[in-house]
Each structure stands twice: as structure tokens, then as C-alpha cells.
Amino acid sequence: MRLNPTLNLRLLPVILKHSLAFLGAPFSSMNTDPSTLNSLKRKPAPSRLAIWLALWLAASAGTVAKADEAPVADAAAPIVQPSLTITGEYWRTVDGGLRTGGLWNVLADLTLEVDLARLGGPADSALVAQVLGNKNQHEEVSVADYTGAANPVSGIHAGDAWRIFNLHYRQSWADGAHTLKLGQLAIDDEFMGSEYSGLFANSAFGAMPSQVATPLAGRYGGSGAFPIYAVASPGLLVQTTLNDAWSWQTGLYYGGPGLDEKDNHGFEWTDGAGLVVFTEAAWTGKLASLPNTVRLGGAYHSARFDDFESLAAGRDDATARGLYSFYVVHDITLASRAEDKPLLGAFWRAGVSPQSDRAVVSTYADAGLNWFGPIPGRDDDIAGLAVACTHFGREFRRASGDEAPAGTETALELTYRAQLTPWWALQADAQWLFEPARDADSGRRETATVVGLRTEFAF
């Protein structure tokens, strides 16, 4: 989304004040549990991102036309196009789980796109840089410590850090029919996505656990194996549109993005982690007179993973090479107000990682419904209901002993997103997390009830 210059100038003092406050200064605690508060060690917030943000806002404000100047007709797009999204959330476990309580988190997402063609480069070429800044109420406690669920209630939750996320060269041909991206990339920006699942907050509705939940072998220090939010890695992506119905994309990535930690500013990749490839074909057309999009994909990672079957048998540091998986995504528009304006949209996704000796999640499935404009006069609001089921691998559970998750963890989410202005949205959310981790005192798995509120400012 391009920045609205007039809006930017009017809000500049407020944005500067509050952006610098949450990115560069400590927050007061909202947790009323004294034992928790005393155990937390605060660290300084990422001030360099605050400087980036302040400089960008000041620079973009300087490009605003004076009030008495007439707008220039058909003005060329700027060489550098910035966009900024600031998202704040508060989540509270009100019943069940491991304990009740609430926490907040904030994400600043700044993207700069440079039109290289305007600087003498090839036609339809660009340089894209994306910086993420995350701030949590507590660095050492997350909502998962309250719910006990494996899948976080928020897909934007990440460790306190500022980091370069995307940094790549993009080249398109034939009016965008063919695209090449080269540089630092994230798999979940392109693969496994659904047109309708993005409404939901739970992280399971983003990158599918069956495809990305298995980490590298323990010898790699606990690093994730797949470059997904909030840490990316070097990669190459090729996308092509074959005709009006069919498209295809394949990405090759370094398979060790590193840890989601404060010292990883985007380039602390894990050594010797192999390569991961994702490929996906998509078909768009009509089934039973309804618009549909079906995506079929697969992935392979060449690194070594923990061999849970051998570990459960008592063989230490046992590993196995390679991990593959498959998935399907289906979006369907059930009803429309007009062309390209859906009224009801539904989705379902399913994934499988067949190698039970090394897969943390063996199968995954979700499904949901979007209702656009449910209240008369509020066409941009969206209400949604979705369910996600994560089935953990048998050998992984055996090797986990007393800390093993349930066979299947299920999340049910009900949400409403209100688009209050073109740049401000407010989203209320409720989740029920079935079969989370066992309570240490009772030994039972208590269904966690979580409520949340998300506010999003997009410029």
C-alpha cells in the first residue's frame, strides 16, 4: 500500500512520538503476577529501527505538496515507494490452559520499494527491502506460556528484535506474467497461502505446521529449518502465469534462517543447514459456476533432522537426512455482491509430512469462512469463523516423554475485522484451544479460552 502524503503530514507528529516511544523506550508492565514480574529481565528496545522509522517519516513528509499548490496530473510514481504498517495486539487467556493472564505485543513493518527502471535499470525491475520491529510486553514470557498450545494465538508474534526480513531484487517480464526474485526471501510470503485464511490471527492459518514445524536436528542449536516469518534466508523464486487458468512457482532457499532472537538482525543464518525447495501449481476457474482457486504444492529439505524413532529407543543424537511434504489449498467464492466483490468466501487446506520418524507434525488441516460486509453500510468489514487441526507425529510424541503434546491440537477461532478508516482497522478475536499442554498440577489438558484485540494502522 502506498503512503498517502497528505495523511502522512497531518499525522507525522503523532506517529513520530508514538513510534519512537514503542521502538526506543521500555514499556510499563501489564502483568499483575508479582512472581512473574520479578523473574523477567528487561533489555533495551531496538533503537536503530526507531531511527530508520523517524528518518523515513521525516523524508516522506518533505515530499508533500504545499496546500496552495495544485496537484500535478498524471504524475509519475515516485522512485522510492514506502509503506508502513503498525499492528498492536492484546491477548488474554480467560479460562483453562496453564494459567490465566494477558500480554500485549507490537509489530512495525516498514517496506521500501525502489523502482530500478527509473534509475536506468532494466524495465520492470525493483529492489525491495522490508524491516520488522517487534516489541513484547515481556521478552521471556509469551501467550503460549498461558495457553499451553503449540500454535501461537497470533501469527505476528515474534521475539523482541529489529531485523531485515526481505531484501531482494525483483524482475518481471511480459506485464508481470513472469517474475524472478533473488535475495533474502521468506517461503510463507508466496507458498501455502489462501485468499481467505489471512483474516485469522492464529499462526496455524499462516504457514502450515505440517510443512514447516519440524526444526533442524538438535546439533544445529535449535534453529528452524524453514525461512518463514519472522526470519528469512537467501533464496531464488521463479513465478510464471501460463494462461488465464494456470500458474506455477518454485522457490529454492537456504534451509537455516537462524534463531528468532534479539541478536539475529536478519543475517545470522545457521551453518551447514542444506537447501529447501518449494513448488506450487495453481488453477483458477469455475466449479459448479462458483469461482475457485486450487493450489497443489510440495517441499523438500536436504538437511539432517532428529530421528525421533531412534531417540525414543535410547540412541542419542540420532539423525536422518531429508524431509519432504505435500499440501493442497482450495479457495471458493460462495456468493458475490458484484464481480471481484465476494460476499461469502470459504477455504480449506491440508498438508502431510509422511516421514513419521522425523516429522514433528505429520498431518494438518484447516477450514474457514469469510463473510464480507456483514453489517449493512459497512462493506469493508469482515467476519470469520475457522478451525485448525494439528496432528503431531507418533514418534515425536514418543520421544517427548512426559512433555509430549496431545495427538491432535485443535483451534477454533471467531473474529470480526472492522475497517474504521482507509488506514485504520480494529479486529476482535476469540479462540478456543483444545488439548493444549498438560497442567503441571492437575495433569489434565484444559481447553484454553483466549480473547484478543488487534489494531492496525497502514500507511
N, C-alpha and C positions, 0 to 999 in steps of 0.2 A: 504494500500500500504506500503510495506517495504521500509525502508530507504536505499538508495544507498550509501554505506560507502565512496566510492571514491569521489562521488559528494559532500557528506557532508563535507569532509575535505577541498575540494577546495573552497567551498562557506562559510565555517564556519566564517571567519572574517566578511564578509559582512552580513550574517544572524544575527550574534550576534549584530552587530552595529545597524541594522535597526529594529530588533525585540525589542531590549531594548528601542530603540527610540520611537516606536509607543506604546509600552506597559507601558513605565515608564515615559514618558515626555509629556508635553502638546503640542498640535498641533497649528499651526497658522490658523487663520480663513480664509475661502474662501468665506464667505458670505459678500457681499458688501452693505447689508442693515444696516446702522448705528443704526436704531431703534431696529433692532433685536439683533445686537451685544451687545448693551448696556444693554439689558434685560437678557442676559444669564449669569449664574453664573457657572464658571468653577470649577470643582472638581478634585482632584488628580487622576491620572490614576492608574490602578491596578498593583502596582509594584511587588506583590508577584508572579503573573503569569510570569512576566519577569524573576524573579529569577528561577522559575521552568524551564522555557524555556532555560535559559542560562546554568543551571546545566546539563540539559538533552543533549544539544548540545555538551557541553564540554565532557561529559561522552561518548557519542556515537562516537565522533571524536577519543577518545582514543582507540577505538576498531579497528581502521582501520589498515590494514596490511601495513608494510613498502613497499616502491616501489621495493626494491630488493628481496622481499620475494615472492616465488611462491605461488599461491593460493592453498588452500587445497581442494582436490577433495572430493565431496560428504560430505562437512562439515555439521554438524547438525545445524539446525536453532537455533538462539540464544534463551535463556530462556526468555529474555525480548525483545519484538519486538515493537519499537516505530514508530509512523508515525506522520507527521506534515503537515498540510495544512494551508497556509496563503492566505486569499482572501481579496482583496481590491476592492471597488466599488466607482463610482461617478455617481450620478443620477441628472438630471436636467429637471425640468418642463419648457418646452419652449413655451407652449401655453395653455390657458384655465386653468381649475382647480380653485384654490383660489388665487394663485399668481404665478409668475414665479420665478425661482431661483434654485440653486443646492446645494447639500450636498454630503459628502463622508462618508463612513463607512468602518471599517476593522474588520475582524474576524480571530483569531488564534485558530486553532483546533488541540489539541495535544492528541494523544491516546497512551496508553501503554498497551500492552497485555502480561501477564505473563503466560508462559506455566507451569502450576502446576504439570503436569505429570513428567516433568524433575526435579522437586523438591521433588518427592516422592509421589505426589498426585495421584488421580485416572486417568486412561488413558483418553485422550481427554478432559481434564478439563483445564480451564483457568480463570484468573482474569483479567477483563477489566476495565480500568479507562480512562475517557475522560474529559479533561479540556477545557473549552471555554473561550476565552478572547475577548470581544467586545469593540470597541472604535468608537465613532461617532464624527463628526465634532462639533456638539452641543448636549449636553445631553437633553435639553428641547425642541428641535425642530427636527422634523423628516420630511421625504419627504411627509408623509401624510398631514402635515400642508400646503404643497404647492398644492398637488393634490386634497385633499378632499375625496379621495377614502377610503373605509373601509378596503380593502385588500391592504397591503403594496406592493410596486412595487418590493421589494426584500424579498425573503424567508429567508435570513440570517440576516436581520436587527433585532437587539435586543438592550436593554438598556445597557449603559456603565457598565460593570461588568466583573470580572473573577469568574467562578463558576465551581464546579464539576457537570458535566452533567450526564454521565453514570458512574456507579460504581457497577459492578455486577460480580457474579460468573456464569460461563457457563460450562455446562456439556453436552457432546454429546455421543451418542451410535450408534453402527451399521454404522460406517463410516459416521457419520453426518446425518443419516436418522431421528434421534430423538434428540431433543435438549431441554435443560432446562436452563433458565436464572433466576437468583434470585438476587435482589438488587435494585439499583436505575436505573430505565428504563424510556424510552420515547415511547409513543404509535406510533408516526409517523416514528420511525425507522423501524417498522415492518408492520404496517397496512396502508391501503388506498393507497399504493404506486403503481405506474405504471413504467414499464421499460422505457417508453419514456417521461413521464411528467417531469422527473427530469432535463431535459435540460433547462426548462423555469424558469425565475427568479421570476416572480410574486408569492407571497406567496400562492395564491389560488391554484396553481398547486402542492402544497405540501399536508399538512393536509387539508382535505376537510372542508370548512366552515360549511356545513350542519351537520357535525359530531362533531365539536369542537369549534364553535364560541360562544356558549352560556356560559356566565360566571356563577359562583355561585351566589346565592342571595346576594343582597346588604349588608345584615347583616354580610357577610364574608369579607367585606372590599375591594371588587372589584377583588378578586382572580379569576384566571382562573380555570375552572373545570377539565381540561384535561392536563395531563403531556405530553406536546409536546415542540419542540424547542421554547425557549431556557431554559426552566425549567422542570426538570423531577421529579419523585417521586418514593417511594418504590413500587416494583411490582414483579410479577411472570409471566413468559412466558413459555408456552409449545408449541413446534413445532414438527410435525411429517409428514414424507413423507410416504404415504400409498402404492403407487406404482409409475410407471413412469408417470402417468397422474394426480393423485390426491394427494393433501397435505392439511394440516389443522393446524391452530394455534389459540390459545386462550391466552389472557393476562388478569391478574387481577392487578389493580393498585390502589394506594391511590388517591382519587379524589380531592386533594387540593395541587397542586405543589407549590403554593405561587405566589408572585408577581415577575414580571420581573423588578427587581430594583437592585440598586448597592449593597445594604446590604444583598441580598439573594445570598449567595455563593453556593447554591445548596441544602440546608437543612432547609430552612425557610418555612416548609410546613404549610398550613392553618389547624387550629384545627377543628375537627368535620365535615370534608368535605365528609365523606362517601367513597364509593368504586365505581370504574368504571370497567366494563368488556368489552373487545372487542373480537370478534371471527370472523374468516375468513376461508373460504374454497376456494381452488384454483384448477382449472383444466387446464392442458396444453395438447394441441393436435393440430390436423389439422381440419380446416373447409374450405371447397372448396379448398383443397390442400394447404392452407396457414397456417403457424404456428400461433397459438392463445394461449393466456392465459386469462382466465376469473376468476375473484375473486368476491365472494359474501360475504358480511360481515354485522355485526350488532353490536350495542353497547347499554349498559345501564348504567346510572349513578344513584346512590341511594341518592344523596344529595338533598337539597332544592334549588329551583330556583325561581326567581321573577315571580310572576303571573301577566303578563302584562295586561291581561283582567281585573283583579280586580284593578290594579293600574290605568288603564285608567278610571275606574269608580269612582276613588277617594278614594279607600281603601288603606291606607298607609301600607307599609311593608307586603303586601300580598305575600305569597309564596305557591309553590306547590312542592310536593316531587316526584322525579324521572324524568328522561329524557331518551328516547330511540330513536334510529335512525337506518337506514339501508342504504347500499350502494352497488354499483356494479362498477367493474373496468374491462375494456376489452382492452388488447394489441393485436395487429395484425401486423405481418410482411408481408408487401405487396409485397416486392421484396428483393432478396438476391443476393449478389455477389458470395458467397460460403456458405457452411454450417457454421452456427453461425456467419456469417458476413452479417448483413442486409444492404440493400441499402435504402429502404423506410420502415419506421415503423410508425404506427398510434395508437392512443389511444382515448378512451372516458371513462369518469367516470360520475356517477350520484349518488346523495345522497338525502335522505329525512329525515326530523325530523318532524313527523306528529303532535306533540302536539303544536298547534299554540298558546296556551295561555302562553307558556313559552319559545318557541324556538326563538332565535334571527334570525337564518337563517332557513327557512322552507324547501327550496329545493336548490340544487346546481347541475350544470352540466358543464363539460368542454370537449374539444376535441382538438386534435392536430396532427401534422405530423412532423416526423424527417426525414431529408434527409442526409444520411451518405456519406461523400466524394463527395460533390457537385462539387468541382473543381478537374480536373484531376491532379493526383500526390499528392493530399492531402487527403488520405484515412481516416485520423483520425479526420478531421473537420466535424462539424455537423451544418446544417441549420435547422431552425424550425419555424413553424407558429402554433399558438394555440389561442383558445378563451375560456373564462371562464364566466359563468353567475351565479351570486349570487342573489337569491330571498329572501328578508327579510320577516319575519313573520308579518302577518297582525296586530296582537295585539301588537307586539313590536313596530311597526311604530305608532300605535295609542297612545301608552303610551309615545312615544318620543316627541310628540307635534311638535313644530316648528323645532326641530333638527332632525326630522325623516329622514332616508335615503329614496332614491327613492325605488319604489317597487322592481326593479331589477337593479343591478350594473353589467356592462359588461366590461371585459378587453380583448383587442386584443393585442397579443404580437408577434413580429417578431424578431428573434435572429440568430446570427451566432457565433459559438464557434470554434476558430482556435487553434489547438494543435500545438504550436510552437516547443516545445521540449517534451521529455517524462515527464518532471516535470513542464512545464510552459504552461498555456493556457490563451488565451485572448478572451473575449466574448463581442461583441457589441450587444446592445439591444434597441428596440424601443417598446413603449407601448402606446395604446390609451385607456383611461379610460372613459367610457360613464356613464352618470348620477351619478357623484360624489356629494358631499355635495353642498348645495346652497351657492353661493357667498353672503356675508352679505350685500354688497352694491346694487348689481343688483337684488338679489333674484332669479337668474337663476342658473341652473346647467350647467356649461360649461365643455364640453369634454376636459379632460386633455391629452396633448401630452407630453410624457416623453421619454428622451433618456438616455442611460446608458452605462457604460463601466466597465467590471469586469476583473480583472486579478487574476489568481490563481496559486500559487506555491505549489506543492505537493511533499513531500519528504518521 
